[in-house]
Amino acid sequence: MFYVSLVIGAILAGAGIGGGSVFVLLNDIFKTSSHMGAMVYNLLMFIFVGITATVSNIKHKNFDKTIFIKMIFFCIVSSVIGATISQKIEEKNLKEYFNIFILIIGIYEIISSLKTIFSEKNINVKKGA
C-alpha cells in the first residue's frame, strides 16, 4: 500500500495537485494566473519546499536513506506520468478535475474528523468523564 500511495501522490504532485493545492485553489478563486500557470508555480514551490524539508530532516536525523532509495524511482516515474497526463488534458477539464479532487479531500477530512470526535466522546463517556 505504501508504493500505491507513493505513486498516486507523485502522479498528483507531477500534475500540480500536490501540497500546494491551497495555492492553486486560491489562484483559481482570485485569478492571479492561469490554472496551468498556478500548477507550474506550485511545482516550483514544491521543489524548494521539498529541498528545504529534506535538508532539515537530514539535519534532525529524521531521514531514512533506505526508504529514500526505495521510493526515488517510483517518485520520478510517477511524476513524469502525472506531468504527461496534465499536458494531454485541456486546462478547463484539468481545473474541473482539480476542483472535484479538492471536494473529495474536503469531504473525507470532514468525515474522518467527525469520526475522531465521536470516538473520543465515546471513550470519555465509557471512562466516566
Backbone as CSV, one residue per row, in Angstrom:
resi,resn,N_x,N_y,N_z,CA_x,CA_y,CA_z,C_x,C_y,C_z
1,MET,0.816,-1.193,0.000,0.000,0.000,0.000,0.864,1.264,0.000
2,PHE,2.044,1.153,0.629,2.969,2.291,0.666,3.289,2.762,-0.749
3,TYR,3.618,1.818,-1.654,4.005,2.195,-3.004,2.817,2.705,-3.817
4,VAL,1.629,2.162,-3.570,0.438,2.669,-4.267,0.193,4.114,-3.853
5,SER,0.263,4.383,-2.549,0.098,5.760,-2.056,1.174,6.659,-2.629
6,LEU,2.384,6.144,-2.695,3.505,6.910,-3.220,3.285,7.264,-4.688
7,VAL,2.878,6.283,-5.478,2.662,6.508,-6.907,1.531,7.504,-7.130
8,ILE,0.405,7.319,-6.434,-0.722,8.237,-6.597,-0.316,9.649,-6.177
9,GLY,0.361,9.768,-5.045,0.809,11.083,-4.585,1.761,11.744,-5.553
10,ALA,2.695,10.971,-6.101,3.665,11.535,-7.041,3.000,11.924,-8.357
11,ILE,2.023,11.123,-8.805,1.305,11.477,-10.036,0.560,12.792,-9.823
12,LEU,-0.122,12.912,-8.695,-0.844,14.156,-8.407,0.117,15.325,-8.273
13,ALA,1.246,15.107,-7.608,2.247,16.171,-7.471,2.800,16.545,-8.842
14,GLY,3.060,15.543,-9.665,3.568,15.811,-11.011,2.569,16.568,-11.860
15,ALA,1.294,16.386,-11.579,0.252,17.104,-12.312,-0.040,18.468,-11.686
16,GLY,0.665,18.804,-10.611,0.463,20.097,-9.971,-0.620,20.086,-8.911
17,ILE,-1.008,18.907,-8.468,-2.065,18.810,-7.466,-1.474,18.180,-6.214
18,GLY,-0.427,18.765,-5.697,0.233,18.205,-4.520,-0.055,19.034,-3.294
19,GLY,0.997,19.257,-2.520,0.856,20.009,-1.283,0.444,21.447,-1.493
20,GLY,0.598,21.955,-2.673,0.226,23.337,-2.962,-1.199,23.483,-3.451
21,SER,-2.034,22.502,-3.137,-3.425,22.553,-3.599,-4.129,23.826,-3.167
22,VAL,-3.840,24.275,-1.971,-4.468,25.510,-1.489,-4.018,26.683,-2.351
23,PHE,-2.734,26.691,-2.711,-2.227,27.768,-3.582,-2.980,27.770,-4.905
24,VAL,-3.131,26.610,-5.503,-3.805,26.520,-6.799,-5.273,26.916,-6.650
25,LEU,-5.899,26.451,-5.573,-7.302,26.791,-5.333,-7.478,28.301,-5.166
26,LEU,-6.619,28.914,-4.355,-6.704,30.371,-4.172,-6.409,31.106,-5.467
27,ASN,-5.472,30.596,-6.241,-5.176,31.192,-7.537,-6.414,31.149,-8.428
28,ASP,-7.131,30.036,-8.408,-8.344,29.929,-9.218,-9.418,30.902,-8.735
29,ILE,-9.529,31.063,-7.422,-10.542,31.973,-6.868,-10.208,33.421,-7.211
30,PHE,-8.935,33.799,-7.021,-8.534,35.192,-7.221,-7.973,35.477,-8.611
31,LYS,-7.888,34.451,-9.459,-7.453,34.608,-10.861,-6.113,35.335,-10.989
32,THR,-5.123,34.919,-10.174,-3.814,35.569,-10.235,-2.991,35.101,-11.434
33,SER,-3.312,33.946,-11.971,-2.708,33.460,-13.217,-3.592,32.343,-13.747
34,SER,-3.221,31.791,-14.878,-4.000,30.677,-15.415,-3.855,29.466,-14.491
35,HIS,-4.758,28.533,-14.633,-4.694,27.326,-13.802,-3.391,26.564,-14.064
36,MET,-3.015,26.446,-15.324,-1.763,25.755,-15.658,-0.567,26.513,-15.094
37,GLY,-0.605,27.831,-15.139,0.471,28.633,-14.565,0.595,28.392,-13.072
38,ALA,-0.552,28.337,-12.391,-0.542,28.085,-10.944,0.049,26.709,-10.645
39,MET,-0.243,25.738,-11.494,0.306,24.396,-11.281,1.831,24.396,-11.447
40,VAL,2.321,25.172,-12.422,3.775,25.277,-12.612,4.414,25.933,-11.393
41,TYR,3.814,27.022,-10.918,4.353,27.687,-9.732,4.303,26.755,-8.519
42,ASN,3.232,25.991,-8.423,3.091,25.029,-7.338,4.232,24.013,-7.381
43,LEU,4.546,23.533,-8.570,5.637,22.564,-8.694,6.981,23.188,-8.329
44,LEU,7.188,24.426,-8.738,8.433,25.107,-8.365,8.518,25.290,-6.856
45,MET,7.399,25.691,-6.236,7.378,25.814,-4.775,7.638,24.464,-4.126
46,PHE,7.050,23.427,-4.699,7.209,22.085,-4.160,8.680,21.663,-4.168
47,ILE,9.393,22.020,-5.226,10.822,21.678,-5.309,11.586,22.371,-4.183
48,PHE,11.368,23.672,-4.023,12.099,24.415,-2.995,11.711,23.973,-1.585
49,VAL,10.414,23.776,-1.371,9.960,23.311,-0.058,10.494,21.907,0.215
50,GLY,10.479,21.059,-0.807,10.983,19.693,-0.657,12.463,19.659,-0.308
51,ILE,13.246,20.482,-0.982,14.684,20.546,-0.695,14.905,21.035,0.731
52,THR,14.194,22.092,1.101,14.338,22.647,2.451,13.939,21.626,3.512
53,ALA,12.795,20.960,3.294,12.326,19.967,4.265,13.289,18.786,4.343
54,THR,13.834,18.379,3.211,14.775,17.257,3.197,16.035,17.603,3.967
55,VAL,16.590,18.774,3.718,17.795,19.197,4.438,17.518,19.271,5.935
56,SER,16.374,19.843,6.293,16.005,19.946,7.705,15.850,18.563,8.349
57,ASN,15.194,17.652,7.649,15.001,16.311,8.203,16.299,15.514,8.289
58,ILE,17.197,15.708,7.342,18.515,15.052,7.425,19.265,15.601,8.636
59,LYS,19.210,16.919,8.794,19.887,17.574,9.912,19.365,17.060,11.260
60,HIS,18.051,16.826,11.351,17.443,16.365,12.600,17.345,14.838,12.683
61,LYS,18.033,14.160,11.771,18.093,12.692,11.742,16.710,12.044,11.632
62,ASN,15.831,12.663,10.844,14.504,12.111,10.563,14.442,11.547,9.151
63,PHE,15.560,11.117,8.636,15.670,10.729,7.234,16.210,9.312,7.155
64,ASP,15.486,8.437,6.490,15.902,7.049,6.331,16.359,6.846,4.882
65,LYS,17.657,6.698,4.679,18.213,6.557,3.331,17.666,5.334,2.617
66,THR,17.392,4.270,3.357,16.886,3.045,2.751,15.517,3.281,2.114
67,ILE,14.640,3.936,2.843,13.312,4.244,2.296,13.442,5.191,1.112
68,PHE,14.320,6.189,1.229,14.524,7.146,0.140,14.960,6.436,-1.137
69,ILE,15.909,5.537,-1.013,16.417,4.814,-2.184,15.312,3.952,-2.798
70,LYS,14.476,3.339,-1.946,13.390,2.504,-2.452,12.327,3.323,-3.176
71,MET,12.079,4.550,-2.744,10.968,5.311,-3.299,11.349,6.243,-4.441
72,ILE,12.614,6.573,-4.601,13.001,7.591,-5.580,12.597,7.211,-7.004
73,PHE,12.763,5.951,-7.373,12.377,5.508,-8.718,10.889,5.740,-8.958
74,PHE,10.057,5.303,-7.992,8.607,5.459,-8.136,8.213,6.934,-8.198
75,CYS,8.868,7.766,-7.425,8.566,9.198,-7.435,8.876,9.810,-8.797
76,ILE,10.024,9.494,-9.328,10.426,10.074,-10.618,9.493,9.614,-11.732
77,VAL,9.282,8.303,-11.829,8.434,7.756,-12.893,7.004,8.287,-12.773
78,SER,6.470,8.275,-11.565,5.084,8.722,-11.353,4.932,10.215,-11.628
79,SER,5.930,11.004,-11.281,5.880,12.443,-11.561,5.883,12.707,-13.061
80,VAL,6.680,11.965,-13.790,6.707,12.109,-15.254,5.349,11.720,-15.836
81,ILE,4.766,10.633,-15.332,3.439,10.210,-15.798,2.409,11.306,-15.517
82,GLY,2.411,11.845,-14.302,1.465,12.906,-13.943,1.631,14.141,-14.805
83,ALA,2.865,14.550,-15.040,3.120,15.733,-15.874,2.675,15.483,-17.315
84,THR,2.910,14.287,-17.812,2.496,13.936,-19.174,0.978,13.944,-19.287
85,ILE,0.306,13.361,-18.302,-1.163,13.347,-18.305,-1.698,14.774,-18.277
86,SER,-1.125,15.633,-17.442,-1.633,17.005,-17.317,-1.475,17.781,-18.623
87,GLN,-0.468,17.445,-19.419,-0.270,18.127,-20.702,-1.283,17.680,-21.756
88,LYS,-1.849,16.502,-21.578,-2.788,15.950,-22.557,-4.237,16.339,-22.252
89,ILE,-4.488,16.886,-21.060,-5.841,17.264,-20.653,-6.011,18.767,-20.871
90,GLU,-7.146,19.154,-21.434,-7.423,20.583,-21.620,-7.458,21.281,-20.260
91,GLU,-6.996,22.525,-20.239,-6.901,23.261,-18.980,-8.250,23.366,-18.275
92,LYS,-9.329,23.588,-19.028,-10.662,23.696,-18.430,-11.017,22.393,-17.709
93,ASN,-10.780,21.256,-18.357,-11.085,19.959,-17.748,-10.182,19.684,-16.554
94,LEU,-8.912,20.034,-16.684,-7.970,19.819,-15.585,-8.393,20.619,-14.350
95,LYS,-8.861,21.829,-14.584,-9.347,22.671,-13.479,-10.560,22.020,-12.815
96,GLU,-11.470,21.460,-13.618,-12.644,20.778,-13.059,-12.227,19.540,-12.259
97,TYR,-11.290,18.757,-12.786,-10.802,17.570,-12.072,-10.154,17.973,-10.754
98,PHE,-9.410,19.074,-10.785,-8.775,19.582,-9.569,-9.832,19.944,-8.530
99,ASN,-10.870,20.654,-8.949,-11.929,21.055,-8.018,-12.650,19.840,-7.440
100,ILE,-12.895,18.830,-8.258,-13.516,17.593,-7.773,-12.594,16.914,-6.768
101,PHE,-11.312,16.881,-7.065,-10.332,16.289,-6.148,-10.351,17.012,-4.798
102,ILE,-10.346,18.333,-4.816,-10.367,19.118,-3.577,-11.661,18.859,-2.813
103,LEU,-12.789,18.761,-3.516,-14.072,18.481,-2.871,-14.039,17.113,-2.181
104,ILE,-13.516,16.103,-2.859,-13.421,14.757,-2.282,-12.529,14.768,-1.048
105,ILE,-11.384,15.440,-1.133,-10.479,15.533,0.020,-11.176,16.243,1.180
106,GLY,-11.899,17.319,0.887,-12.620,18.049,1.928,-13.674,17.193,2.612
107,ILE,-14.453,16.454,1.828,-15.473,15.566,2.394,-14.820,14.491,3.250
108,TYR,-13.740,13.914,2.745,-13.020,12.884,3.507,-12.527,13.444,4.839
109,GLU,-11.948,14.633,4.813,-11.424,15.242,6.040,-12.539,15.527,7.041
110,ILE,-13.680,15.999,6.570,-14.806,16.271,7.465,-15.288,14.966,8.105
111,ILE,-15.469,13.926,7.300,-15.941,12.642,7.825,-14.947,12.049,8.813
112,SER,-13.652,12.063,8.467,-12.661,11.487,9.385,-12.557,12.306,10.679
113,SER,-12.722,13.617,10.583,-12.706,14.457,11.788,-13.907,14.154,12.678
114,LEU,-15.077,13.995,12.066,-16.275,13.669,12.843,-16.139,12.304,13.513
115,LYS,-15.575,11.336,12.791,-15.353,10.011,13.379,-14.437,10.120,14.596
116,THR,-13.382,10.903,14.484,-12.447,11.084,15.597,-13.143,11.744,16.783
117,ILE,-13.917,12.781,16.512,-14.625,13.484,17.581,-15.585,12.543,18.298
118,PHE,-16.378,11.786,17.534,-17.351,10.894,18.145,-16.686,9.733,18.866
119,SER,-15.579,9.219,18.342,-14.908,8.119,19.035,-14.272,8.613,20.334
120,GLU,-13.755,9.837,20.356,-13.194,10.406,21.586,-14.291,10.648,22.615
121,LYS,-15.464,11.086,22.162,-16.578,11.283,23.091,-17.019,9.955,23.688
122,ASN,-17.063,8.895,22.864,-17.445,7.575,23.350,-16.425,7.057,24.369
123,ILE,-15.153,7.301,24.132,-14.118,6.872,25.064,-14.285,7.607,26.394
124,ASN,-14.537,8.926,26.322,-14.708,9.727,27.547,-15.970,9.325,28.300
125,VAL,-17.046,8.971,27.593,-18.280,8.545,28.248,-18.054,7.225,28.971
126,LYS,-17.338,6.295,28.323,-17.061,4.996,28.940,-16.171,5.142,30.173
127,LYS,-15.270,6.126,30.157,-14.372,6.342,31.303,-15.090,7.086,32.431
128,GLY,-16.242,7.638,32.113,-16.994,8.376,33.111,-16.621,9.826,33.211
129,ALA,-15.996,10.351,32.189,-15.563,11.746,32.207,-16.700,12.668,31.875
